[in-house]
Amino acid sequence: MEVEAAGLISNGLKLVGAGLAAIGMVGAGVGVGRIWASYIEAIGRNPASKEEIGAFIWIGFAVTEAIALFALIMAFIILAS
């Protein structure tokens, strides 16, 4: 009986840990939205700078998405262990 209860608690804590790890994806979603909003605003203010800041936008987008992928992978690792 005690062994079953310990297993249930362990599985429940895994789910909680995976959920907390997945919260990082919310922050990445907000970050991506802010990046593109800033890009659109910058182009609206100075359309001639589109080529200059285009590379920086893609780098910022890639780094932000990488953080989301790390959070997702951590959630899956927690669930698989």
N, C-alpha and C positions, 0 to 999 in steps of 0.2 A: 504494500500500500504506500509506504513512504517513497519507494523507488518510482512509482507512477507519478506521485505528486512532484517529485524533483524533476522528472522529465517534462511535465507540463509547465512547470515554472521556467525551466531552461528554454523550452520552445517559445514561450510567451516573451521572455526577455530577448530572444533572437529577433522576434518580430518587432519589438520596440526599438532595438538597436538598428535594424534595417530601416525602419521608418525615420529615425533620427538622422541616419546617414543620407537618406533620400531628400531631406530638407535642403541640402546643398544645391539640389537641382532648382529649387525655387529661386534662390539667390542668383543662380546663373541665368535663369530666365529674365529676371529683372535687369541684370547686367546687360544682356543682349538687347533688350528693349531700349535701355538708356544709350547704348552705343549707337544704335541706328537712329534714334531720335536726335542725338547730337550731330550725327552725320548729316541728316536731312536739314537740320537747322543751320549748320555751317554752310551747306551748299546754297541754302536760301539767302544767306547773308552775303556770300561771296562765291558766285558760280564759277569764277575763274580758278578757284582753288580745288576743284574737283579732282584733278589728276594728282595733285600734291598730297592730299590727305586720304586718297583711296587705299593705298597700301597699308596705312596705319589702321584704317577701319577693319580691314581683313585680318590683320594681326591681332587686334583686340578681340575681334569676334572669335577667332580660333582659340585664343587663350581662355576666353570665358567659356566656350563650349567644352574645352578640355577639362575644366574644373567640374562641369556638369557630368562629364563621362567618368571622372574619378569618383564622384559621389555615387553614381549609379553602380559602378564596379564594386565599390566598397559595400554597398547594400547587398549586392549579389553574393559577395564573399561571406558576409555575415550570415546570410540565409543558408549558404552551402556548408558552412562549418558545423 
